[in-house]
Amino acid sequence: MLTAAVLKSYLLDMPRGHIFDLTYALFADVFPPGEPDIAARENLRLLAAECNCDLVNNDAEGRFELKRR
């Protein structure tokens, strides 16, 4: 099961330029209640910043992209 701690560990281990796709379903598991909750989005944004990742919401495909800087 994906948790915030597991996601953070994975993001920190990713090489520069690598993209992690976080589906809305997984997002809801890690940051309930999920999309479109503003607090859940903010928690994901903070985690992305902490892991030196850019965050893109790909609403058309139902996922977030976290790209390591």
C-alpha positions, 0 to 999 in steps of 0.5 A, spaced: 500 500 500 502 506 498 503 511 504 505 518 504 512 515 507 513 510 501 511 516 496 516 520 499 522 515 499 520 513 492 520 521 490 527 522 494 530 516 490 528 518 483 533 521 479 533 528 476 528 528 470 524 522 472 516 522 473 512 519 477 505 518 475 500 518 481 493 517 479 487 520 482 485 513 486 492 513 489 492 520 491 485 519 495 489 513 498 495 517 500 491 524 501 484 522 503 479 524 501 483 526 494 481 530 488 478 535 488 480 537 496 484 543 497 487 540 503 489 534 500 492 538 494 496 542 498 499 536 502 501 533 496 504 540 493 508 540 500 511 533 499 513 535 492 516 541 494 520 537 500 522 532 495 524 537 490 519 535 485 515 539 480 507 538 480 503 538 475 495 536 475 493 532 469 486 533 470 484 530 463 488 523 464 486 523 472 493 523 475 498 528 478 505 528 475 511 529 480 517 530 476 524 530 480 528 537 479 
